[in-house]
Amino acid sequence: CPPSLGLLTVNALTAADSAAFKNLIADDAVITLNDLETDQSKQDFLDSLGEWEDAMKGASVRHRIESSTTGTASVLVCYSFPGNESLGRESFRVEGGRVKESVQITLGDSCAAF
């Protein structure tokens, strides 16, 4: 997985850019949100971007690629919202240049370790 995919994904998350995600995510992708104990389809994920866009007002995102191999990447992500932070790990499996699987895990409520 090229490092640019992690950057493209983080940039799309920051902007809640549904057009970018339509191109980045495979039609049969599964997005796993561990903290919510739920899996989302591509369409479920795209449908949730309106709420995410509201949450991102005044927020910033920092990221660092932890590992990247052919077809996979793991990215450490710090979300700084007005009034709180969240540190997470987002892992991606890529096929055909598109995200086939994404697993999102919250690591803590502070980005001090970032």
N, C-alpha and C positions, 0 to 999 in steps of 0.2 A: 504494500500500500504506500503510495508516495506520500511524503510528509505534507504535500500541498492539500491532500484530501482532508486531513485533520484541520488545517487552517480554513479551508473552504467551509467545512461544517461549522466550525466555531463562528466564522463570520456570518454565516447564514442564521445561526442561532441568535447572535447579537442583534441582527436586524429583523428577526422573525420573518425571513425572506422565503415565502412559500414557493415562488418561482424557482429559486435556487434549489430548494429541497426537492421539487418535482423532478429536477434533473439529477440530483445527487443520490436519491434513494431508489432502489430497485422496486418495481411494482409489487413483488411478492416479499418485500423486506419485513422483518420483525424487529420492532424497537421494544426492548425490555427495560422497564422502569422498576428496578429492584425495590426501591423504597416504597413504591405504591403497590408492589406485588401485582403488576399488570404487564401485559404485552399489548402493543399497539400495532396495527397494520399501517401501511404507508398512509392510507386515507385518514385513519384515526389521528395519526400524528399531524398531518396537514390541517385537519379540522381543529386541532388544539392550538394552532399557532396564533389565533386571535387573542386568546388569554395570555399566551407567552409574550406577545407584543406589548400588552398592557403591563405585564410584570417587568419588562425590560426598560421601561421609561425611567431614565436617570441612572440606569445600571451600566456596569462595564464588565467585560469578560477578559480574563487573561488565561493563557494556556501554555502548556509545555508538553511536547511529545515525549512520552516515556519510552515507548518502543515502537518500532515499525519494521515489519517483515513483509515479504511478498504476500499480499492479500489480507494483512491485518495491521491494526494500529491501536495503540493505547495512549490516551491523552489525559493529562491531569488538567483540570479546569477549575478556575476560581471565578465564581459569580459574585460580584460586589453590587448588591442592591442598596438603595437608600435605607439605612437602618440595620442591615444585616449582610452577612456573607455566607457562602456555601462553597465547600471544596468537594469536588467530585472527580471520578474517573469515568471516562467514556471510552469504551472499546468498540472497535469497528471491524467487521469482516466484509471484504470487498470482493465482488465477482463482476467481471466485465466492466470495470471502471465505475461501478455504482455500489453504494452501501447495501449489503444484503442482510446484515444483522448489526444491531447496535445494542450495547448493554450499558446502562447508566446507573452508577452507584454513588451515593452520597458518602463522603468520607468524614465530614465534620461541618460544624457551623462557623468555622473560622478559616481564613486563608493564611494564617501565620506560618504554617509549614510550607507554603508555596514559595 
